[in-house]
């Protein structure tokens, strides 16, 4: 039998719906607002075949550049040879969702602003730079009591 190199070749597990996620698409998918500049994750939803991305873009993250009544245009980077090409992919909104990749950064900005305001109120300086994990502090390990010698229990038969 000839080997298939079709548009959806080798996507049996990739496009599969998750456990307990089968059935009709939820209304919240259609009611989610997208704006130009939003960062979105591309994840093909097998329940809707129209506007589905090519398998290469499944799992990629991009930026919304265009909005249409039923879909969005997303800019993704694609590695071709030794360079990145900026690809523009048009997808239905069933196949995209807001990315959480920026959430940690936004949380840190809010936390830093609160710490900065608190330090200004007290009149002291504060360092908000992130630091890599430092080596642990030196310390002495002391054993309580004498060391114990552990020996196996002697073998005995119970016949």
N, C-alpha and C positions, 0 to 999 in steps of 0.2 A: 504494500500500500504506500502511495507517495506521502512524503513528509509535508505537513502543512505549515506554511509561514503566513497565515492569514492575519487580519487586523487584530483579532482577539486570541491569537495562538498563545498557549501557555498561561492562560489567565483563570484556570479553574479555581484555584484557591484565592487568587488576588481579588477577583470581583465578587467572591462569595459573600453573602450577607452573614452577619455575625449571629452568635447563639442568642435566641429569643429576640432577634431583630428582624425577623422575616415578616412578610405581609405588606399591607399598604403603607405608603410613606406618610409620616406624621405631618399635621398641618403646620406645626412650628417651623418645619423646614422651609415652607413657602412664605411664612410671615416674618422671617429673619431679615432685617434691613441690612443692605450692603451699600457702602459709600465708596467713591473713588479714593484710593489710597489705603483701603483696608488690607490687612495681611490675612490671607486665607490659605487653608490646606485643601489640596485636591484629593478627594477620595471618591472613586466611582461608586455609585449606588446601582446595583444590578437590577433593581426593580424598575428603573427608568432607563431605557436604552437610547432615547433621543438625547443629543447633546452630551454624550459620554466622552470622556477624554481618552486619548490613546494610552495604552498600558504604560508607556514611558513616564507619563506625568502623574500616574497614580502614586500618592504619597509625597508629592512635591509641594513646596510652599511658594506662593507667589503674591503679587500685589494687584489689586483690582484697578483696571484702567478704564473700563467701559461698563455701562449698565444698560441692559435692554429689558423689555417687559418680562421675559421668562429666563433670562440668563445674565451672565457676567463675563466680561473679558478679563483674563488674568495674564500678567507678564511673569514668565518663568525663565530661569536660566537653564540652558542645556549644554552639556559638555560635548563638543564636537572636535575631535582631534586634540589639539593643545590649547583650545580657547573656549570661552563661554559665549554662546549665542543667546541673545534675548529673544525668546519665543513668545508670541501672543496667541493664547489659546482661548477660544470661546466655548463656554460650558453652560449647561443649565444649572440652576441653583441647587438642584438635588445632589449635585456632585461636588459642592464646595461647602466649607464651614469655616467660621472664624477661627484663626489660629491662636493658640495660647502661648506662642513663643515669646511674645512681648509682655505677658502679664507679670512675670517676675521683675522685669525692669520697671514697669509702672508702679508696682508695689514698693520697690526700693526707692523710687523717686518720692512717693508719698511719705514713706518712713523717714527719709532723710530730711524732708521739709519740716516734719514735725520735730525731729531732733534738733534741727537748726533753730527753729523758733524757740524751743525750750532752752537751748544754750544761750541764745541772745537775751532771753528774759532773765536768766541767771547772771549774765555778763561774763561768760567764760568761753574759751575756744574749744572747738570740737573737731576731730578728724573723722571725715566720713568716707575716706578712701577704703576700698576693699583690700584686704591683705590675704595672701595665700596662707594655708595652714602652717603655723609655726611649729618648730620642734617642741616636744614636751619638755617640761621643766625637769631638772635633775632631782633625784630623790633617793634616799636609802631604803632598801628593803630589809626589814628585820623579821626574823622568825620568832614566834612566841613559843617558849619552851624548847625542849630538845627535839632534834629530828627523830621521826619514827621510822623504824624498819618494818616494812610490810613483807610478810612471807605467806606463801600459799598454805591453805589448810591441808593437813596430811590426808592422804587417800585412805578411805576405809570402806569396807564392804558392809552392806546391810542385808546379808542373806540369812 
